[in-house]
Structures are given as C-alpha cells and as structure tokens.
Amino acid sequence: MGKKWYALIFAFAALLAMSVLGPGVQANSITAGVNNAFSIPPLTSGIVLVVILGLIIFGGVKRIAAVAQYVVPFMAMGYVLVSLVIIGLNIQALPGVLALIFKSAFALDSTFGGIIGMAIAWGVKRGVYSNEEGQGTGAHPAGAAEVSHPAKQGLVQAFSVYIDTLLVCSATAFMILITGSYSTQAPDGSFNVDHLKGVEAGPQYTQQAVETVLPGFGSGFVAVSLLFFAFTTIMSQYYIAETNLAYVIKGKQNKIVSMFLKAALLATTLYGSIRTAETAWALADIGVGIMVWLNLIAILILAKPALITLKDYRQQRKLGIDPIFSPRKLGIQNADYWDEEYQHDQDKENVS
C-alpha cells in the first residue's frame, strides 16, 4: 500500500487487541472448563496458567513455536475423533440437527424465528473466532514462513479455514446439538430452549455433550483439549503483539518496552481468568472489531496485487516449475522483501 501511517495504526491496534483485550477470553475459557471438570477455583488455575505462560514467553519465540507445533495437531485430531464417536452414537438424531441448523439460519424455525438479525450479528461476532480469517492475525505467522512465492503460504492459510471451522468448530456444534446440551436466550432475557438450567454458555455445553456419551471422561477431556487450544492461542497472541511492537519501535532492542508488553499480557490473562465470560468476551470483541475494520479496508486495497500474485503462481505451476515471486516483473510496488529474495535466488542460480 505504501502507507506507513496506516501500517502503524494497524500495529497499535494489534498490540492493544493481542496483549490487553484478547487473552482474557482464552484464559476465561480455560479456567471455566477446568473448574467444571476438576472443581479447581478459577483464581488457582489462572495463577498456574500465568506462571507457565510466563516461563514460555520469557523463553522466546522459538520455544513458543516448539510447544505449539507438537501439541495442537494431536489435540485437534483427538478432539475430532471423540466428536465423531459422539455423533456416531447419536446418528439417528443427525437429520433433525441439520434441519434445525438450516431452519434457524433462515429464521424458519418457530422457536428462533424473528431473531434473524440477531443471529447474523452474533454469527459475524463469533464467526471470526473460528479461524480469524480477515482479522489480520493470520498474516503474522504466515509471514514467518519461508516460501519462494507468497501464494504458496496464502493457499495454506486458506486451507486452515477448513480445518478450523469445518472440522474442529463444526465438530463442537454437532456434539452440542445432537445431544441437546444447550440453552438459548431471547433478546428479552427469557429462554427459548433451556436444556441446561443454570449453566452459563461456554465450555460447559461441550463438556456436558461429551459426558452424555462418555460419563466421567467428557468434562476432563474437553477441559484438557481447551487448555491446549486456548493456551497456544494466547502464545500466538503474544507472538503477534511482539511482532507489531518490533515494527513500531523499528526493530530496536528495547528490553523495558518488551518487559512491559509481557507484563501486560500476563496481567490481562490473569484478569480474564477470574472475570465473568460476558466481560471477557466483551473486551475481546472490542479488540477484534478494531483489527477487522482496519484489515478489511487493507484487503480491499490489496485485492488487485493479490489476484495478480495468485495468477502468476498458477501460470508458473502450469509450466511445471517451482513458482518464484518477482513483484517487479508483475508491476507490484513496495514489496522490497520479495524483490531482494528474487534477486538472491537469481544470483544463486547464476553461481551454480
């Protein structure tokens, strides 16, 4: 875009969202799940969470990546397998669940009819949490990948939507609906459906869903799964915050500022652990909203060079070569990193 001022605004927004407003909702989900499964007070599990998180983030970005890359894939596979067991044992209810989803989505169901506007609003607010596409956070870990063409990593990022939303998040939805482990409130505060009386919306719904089929196992399994999912999300939030801090201070090593960032993230993590889910989500929504609006504007502006980049990738693949990106050849400006990478690759070829 060539707009330094806009990049700085986004960097500050990302810093605020990732270090102050965002971590609380992840921490709240962890402590709520652990409390429901093991009766451990939120303050106790919150302190343990902060201590472990502090050991990792003070250990550096490499340690963050090492923890996440081994833990998350196995937990995701285990989680999906358990969900398939739950769905398989209740397969006779699946047609009704699909009908409920369809009718509710289009306000055709008498129970939920008339609240389509609210459904769309909540869908947008919560949908971004399922895979974060469009928020601007995904670009940070993607930018750390080493590839010869940006379209390669772009396609990987696009595929992650299917993993996150269509597998993990859909698995959660089907488990909850197929076992009837949910309650829904109307705008006036009354309950349309109240299957789980007195249970606050959150991880308890999923825990109850697994418990109906695997009693004595469900709550603990979901709590541990959520611990790893949410914990690695907090670690990634720190990485994103640190990346934007480095951009704002122009890469200068400022230990005082870095220490302040770490302290802020740990403090908000502990705060989110002991606050209500409503408060944690409200703060996270503010942070996500700021980033999304800034990022969507940038996406619209960058749509043309992005499509040119994808076309270039496909053309090189058709020629049977490993795509290499040269922005100058494509008329794309302000891509200094890729210009240097392309020249480096050309120099290596000339030497060999």
C-alpha positions in Angstrom: 0.0 0.0 0.0 2.9 2.3 0.7 1.1 3.9 3.6 3.4 3.8 6.6 0.9 5.7 8.8 -1.8 3.1 8.1 0.6 0.3 9.0 1.4 2.0 12.3 -2.3 2.4 13.2 -2.8 -1.3 12.5 0.3 -2.2 14.5 -1.0 -0.3 17.5 -4.5 -1.9 17.1 -2.9 -5.3 17.0 -0.8 -4.5 20.1 -3.9 -3.5 22.0 -6.0 -6.4 20.9 -3.4 -9.1 21.3 -1.8 -8.1 24.6 -4.6 -6.4 26.5 -8.1 -7.1 25.2 -7.8 -10.6 23.6 -6.0 -13.0 26.0 -8.7 -12.8 28.7 -11.4 -14.7 26.7 -9.0 -17.6 26.2 -8.0 -17.6 29.8 -11.6 -17.4 30.9 -12.5 -20.5 28.8 -9.6 -22.4 30.2 -10.4 -21.7 33.9 -14.2 -22.2 33.3 -13.5 -25.6 31.7 -11.1 -26.7 34.4 -13.4 -25.5 37.2 -16.3 -27.5 35.7 -14.2 -30.7 35.3 -12.0 -30.7 38.3 -13.6 -28.1 40.7 -10.4 -26.1 40.7 -11.1 -22.4 41.5 -10.6 -20.0 38.6 -8.0 -17.9 40.6 -5.9 -21.0 41.3 -5.9 -22.3 37.7 -5.4 -18.7 36.5 -2.2 -18.3 38.6 -0.8 -21.6 37.3 -1.7 -20.6 33.7 0.1 -17.2 34.1 3.2 -18.9 35.6 3.5 -21.4 32.8 2.8 -18.8 30.2 5.5 -16.5 31.7 8.1 -19.3 31.5 7.3 -19.8 27.8 7.1 -16.1 26.6 10.3 -15.2 28.5 11.9 -18.2 26.8 11.5 -16.6 23.4 9.5 -17.1 20.1 11.3 -20.3 19.2 10.0 -22.0 22.3 6.5 -20.8 21.6 6.6 -22.4 18.1 8.1 -25.6 19.5 5.3 -26.1 22.0 2.5 -25.2 19.6 3.6 -27.3 16.6 3.6 -30.5 18.6 0.6 -30.1 20.9 -2.1 -28.6 18.7 -2.3 -31.1 15.8 -2.6 -34.1 18.1 -5.2 -32.4 20.3 -7.2 -31.4 17.2 -7.2 -35.0 15.8 -8.2 -36.4 19.2 -10.9 -33.9 19.6 -12.4 -34.6 16.2 -12.2 -38.4 16.8 -14.2 -38.0 20.0 -16.7 -35.8 18.3 -17.2 -38.5 15.6 -17.9 -41.0 18.3 -20.5 -38.8 19.9 -22.1 -38.1 16.5 -22.0 -41.8 15.5 -23.7 -43.0 18.7 -26.5 -40.4 18.1 -26.6 -40.7 14.3 -30.4 -41.1 14.3 -30.7 -37.5 15.6 -28.4 -36.1 12.8 -31.2 -35.3 10.2 -33.1 -33.3 12.9 -29.9 -31.4 13.8 -29.3 -30.5 10.2 -32.9 -29.4 9.8 -32.6 -27.3 13.0 -29.4 -25.6 11.7 -31.0 -24.8 8.3 -34.3 -23.5 9.7 -32.6 -21.4 12.4 -30.1 -19.9 10.0 -33.0 -18.6 7.8 -35.4 -17.9 10.7 -37.8 -20.6 9.5 -37.9 -22.3 12.9 -40.8 -21.2 15.1 -38.6 -21.3 18.2 -36.0 -19.0 16.8 -38.0 -17.2 14.1 -37.9 -13.4 14.2 -34.4 -13.1 15.5 -32.6 -13.5 12.2 -30.9 -10.1 12.6 -29.6 -11.0 16.0 -28.4 -14.4 14.6 -26.5 -12.7 11.8 -24.9 -10.2 14.2 -23.8 -13.0 16.6 -22.7 -15.1 13.6 -20.3 -12.3 12.5 -19.1 -11.6 16.0 -18.4 -15.2 16.9 -17.5 -16.5 13.4 -14.2 -14.6 13.3 -13.1 -16.6 16.4 -13.4 -19.8 14.5 -10.5 -19.2 12.2 -9.6 -15.5 12.4 -9.5 -15.1 8.6 -10.0 -11.4 7.8 -8.9 -10.2 11.2 -5.2 -9.7 10.2 -3.7 -12.0 12.8 -3.1 -14.9 10.4 -0.7 -12.8 8.4 1.8 -12.8 11.2 2.6 -16.5 11.5 2.2 -16.8 7.7 4.8 -14.0 7.3 7.3 -16.0 9.3 7.1 -19.0 6.9 9.9 -19.3 4.3 8.5 -19.9 0.8 9.5 -19.0 -2.7 6.2 -17.5 -3.6 3.6 -15.8 -1.3 0.7 -17.6 -2.9 2.1 -20.8 -1.5 1.5 -19.7 2.0 -1.7 -17.9 1.1 -3.2 -21.2 0.0 -2.0 -22.9 3.2 -3.8 -20.1 5.2 -6.9 -20.6 3.1 -6.9 -24.3 3.8 -6.6 -23.7 7.5 -10.2 -22.3 7.4 -11.5 -25.7 6.5 -9.5 -27.3 9.3 -10.6 -24.8 12.0 -14.2 -24.2 11.0 -15.4 -27.2 9.1 -13.7 -29.7 11.3 -13.0 -28.5 14.8 -15.7 -25.9 15.2 -18.4 -27.9 13.4 -17.5 -30.9 15.5 -18.2 -28.8 18.6 -21.5 -27.6 17.2 -22.7 -31.1 16.2 -21.8 -32.6 19.5 -23.7 -29.9 21.4 -26.8 -30.0 19.2 -27.0 -33.8 18.7 -27.0 -34.4 22.4 -29.2 -31.4 23.2 -26.6 -29.9 25.5 -27.5 -26.2 25.1 -29.8 -23.4 26.2 -30.7 -20.3 24.1 -31.8 -16.9 25.4 -34.1 -14.5 23.6 -33.3 -10.7 23.4 -35.8 -10.1 26.3 -33.8 -12.5 28.6 -36.2 -15.4 28.5 -35.1 -18.8 27.4 -36.3 -20.2 24.0 -34.7 -23.5 24.9 -33.4 -24.3 28.4 -31.9 -27.8 28.3 -29.1 -27.0 30.8 -30.7 -24.9 33.5 -28.3 -22.6 35.3 -25.4 -23.5 33.1 -23.6 -20.4 31.7 -22.9 -20.5 27.9 -19.3 -21.6 27.4 -17.2 -24.8 27.5 -19.7 -26.4 29.9 -22.0 -27.1 26.9 -19.4 -29.1 25.1 -18.4 -30.9 28.4 -22.0 -31.9 29.0 -22.3 -33.1 25.4 -19.3 -35.5 25.8 -20.4 -36.5 29.3 -23.8 -37.8 27.9 -21.9 -40.5 26.0 -18.7 -40.8 27.9 -19.6 -40.1 31.6 -16.7 -39.4 33.8 -14.5 -38.7 30.8 -16.1 -35.9 28.9 -15.6 -32.9 31.2 -11.9 -33.7 31.7 -11.2 -34.4 28.1 -12.8 -31.1 26.9 -11.1 -29.2 29.7 -7.7 -30.5 28.6 -8.4 -30.0 24.9 -9.5 -26.5 25.6 -6.4 -25.9 27.7 -4.1 -26.7 24.8 -6.2 -24.9 22.2 -6.7 -21.7 24.2 -3.2 -21.8 25.7 -1.5 -22.0 22.4 -3.8 -19.2 21.1 -2.5 -16.9 24.0 1.0 -17.8 23.0 0.3 -16.9 19.4 -1.3 -13.6 20.6 2.0 -12.8 22.4 4.0 -13.5 19.2 1.7 -11.2 17.2 1.9 -8.5 19.8 5.7 -8.8 19.9 5.9 -8.7 16.1 3.9 -5.4 16.0 5.9 -4.0 18.8 9.1 -4.6 16.9 7.6 -2.8 13.9 6.5 0.2 16.0 9.9 0.6 17.6 11.6 -0.1 14.3 13.3 -3.3 15.4 15.3 -1.7 18.2 16.0 -3.8 21.2 14.1 -2.2 23.9 14.1 -4.5 26.9 12.0 -2.2 29.0 9.2 -1.9 26.4 9.3 -5.6 25.8 9.1 -6.4 29.5 6.1 -4.1 29.8 4.4 -6.0 26.9 5.0 -9.3 28.6 3.7 -8.0 32.0 0.6 -6.5 30.3 -0.3 -9.8 28.6 0.2 -11.8 31.8 -1.9 -9.4 33.8 -4.8 -9.4 31.3 -4.6 -13.2 31.2 -5.0 -13.4 35.0 -7.8 -10.8 34.9 -9.7 -12.8 32.3 -9.3 -16.0 34.3 -11.3 -14.6 37.2 -13.8 -12.4 35.4 -17.2 -13.5 34.0 -17.4 -14.9 30.5 -19.5 -11.9 29.5 -16.8 -9.4 30.5 -14.0 -11.4 28.8 -15.9 -11.7 25.5 -16.9 -8.0 25.5 -13.2 -6.9 25.8 -12.1 -9.4 23.1 -14.9 -8.2 20.8 -13.6 -4.6 21.0 -10.1 -5.7 20.1 -11.2 -8.0 17.3 -13.5 -5.3 15.9 -10.8 -2.6 15.7 -8.4 -5.0 13.9 -11.1 -6.3 11.5 -12.2 -2.9 10.2 -8.6 -1.8 9.6 -7.7 -5.1 8.0 -10.8 -5.3 5.7 -10.0 -1.9 4.3 -6.4 -3.0 3.6 -7.7 -6.2 1.9 -9.9 -4.2 -0.5 -7.0 -2.0 -1.4 -4.6 -5.0 -1.8 -7.1 -7.1 -3.8 -5.7 -6.3 -7.2 -2.0 -7.2 -6.4 -3.2 -10.3 -4.5 -5.1 -11.6 -7.6 -2.1 -10.8 -9.8 0.1 -12.8 -7.4 -2.2 -15.8 -7.5 -2.4 -15.7 -11.3 1.4 -15.6 -11.5 1.6 -18.6 -9.2 -0.9 -20.6 -11.2 0.9 -19.8 -14.5 4.3 -20.9 -13.2 2.7 -24.2 -11.9 1.2 -24.9 -15.3 4.7 -24.5 -16.8 5.9 -27.2 -14.4 8.3 -25.1 -12.4 8.5 -24.2 -8.7 7.0 -20.7 -8.6 9.3 -17.9 -7.7 7.9 -14.5 -7.0 9.2 -11.3 -8.7 7.0 -8.3 -7.9 8.8 -6.0 -10.2 8.0 -8.2 -13.2 4.3 -8.1 -12.2 4.3 -4.3 -11.6 3.7 -4.7 -7.9 5.3 -1.9 -5.8 6.6 -1.7 -2.2 7.4 -5.4 -2.0 11.0 -4.8 -1.1 11.5 -8.1 0.7 10.4 -10.2 -2.3 12.5 -8.1 -4.7 15.5 -9.0 -2.6 14.5 -12.6 -2.3 14.1 -13.0 -6.0 17.4 -11.3 -6.7 19.1 -13.6 -4.2 17.6 -16.7 -5.9 18.7 -15.4 -9.3 22.3 -14.9 -8.0 22.3 -18.5 -6.6 21.2 -19.9 -10.0 23.9 -17.9 -11.8 26.6 -19.1 -9.4 25.5 -22.8 -9.8 
